[in-house]
Amino acid sequence: MNSNQGGVKLSVVLFSVIVLGVMAWFNQANAESQHAAQEADEEVVVTSSQS
């Protein structure tokens, strides 16, 4: 029983990492598609403030 618990813990950790990675990628894709215009405006402001 103890030998199987290590495999179960490893499986849970790997599954959690994969799920979090997919969620992070999905959230990043949504942020890029929804805020593309806002990011373009912010870039203009940043470039004008630097020069």
C-alpha positions as CSV (number, residue, x, y, z in Angstrom):
1,M,0.0,0.0,0.0
2,N,2.8,2.4,0.9
3,S,4.6,1.8,-2.5
4,N,1.4,2.7,-4.4
5,Q,0.9,6.0,-2.4
6,G,4.1,7.5,-3.9
7,G,2.9,6.8,-7.4
8,V,-0.5,8.3,-6.6
9,K,1.1,11.5,-5.2
10,L,3.3,11.8,-8.3
11,S,0.3,11.4,-10.6
12,V,-1.6,14.0,-8.7
13,V,1.3,16.5,-8.8
14,L,1.8,15.9,-12.5
15,F,-1.9,16.3,-13.2
16,S,-2.1,19.5,-11.2
17,V,0.9,21.0,-13.0
18,I,-0.6,20.1,-16.4
19,V,-4.0,21.6,-15.5
20,L,-2.4,24.8,-14.2
21,G,-0.3,25.1,-17.3
22,V,-3.3,24.7,-19.6
23,M,-5.3,27.3,-17.5
24,A,-2.4,29.8,-17.6
25,W,-2.1,29.4,-21.4
26,F,-5.8,29.7,-21.9
27,N,-5.9,32.9,-19.7
28,Q,-3.0,34.4,-21.5
29,A,-4.6,33.7,-24.9
30,N,-7.8,35.4,-23.7
31,A,-6.0,38.4,-22.4
32,E,-4.1,38.9,-25.6
33,S,-7.2,38.6,-27.8
34,Q,-9.4,40.9,-25.5
35,H,-6.8,43.6,-24.7
36,A,-4.9,43.9,-28.0
37,A,-6.1,47.4,-28.6
38,Q,-5.5,48.5,-25.0
39,E,-1.9,47.1,-25.1
40,A,-1.3,49.0,-28.4
41,D,-2.4,52.3,-26.7
42,E,-0.2,51.6,-23.7
43,E,2.8,51.0,-26.0
44,V,2.2,54.4,-27.6
45,V,2.1,56.0,-24.2
46,V,5.2,54.2,-23.0
47,T,7.2,55.1,-26.1
48,S,6.2,58.8,-25.9
49,S,7.1,59.0,-22.3
50,Q,10.6,57.5,-22.9
51,S,11.4,60.0,-25.6
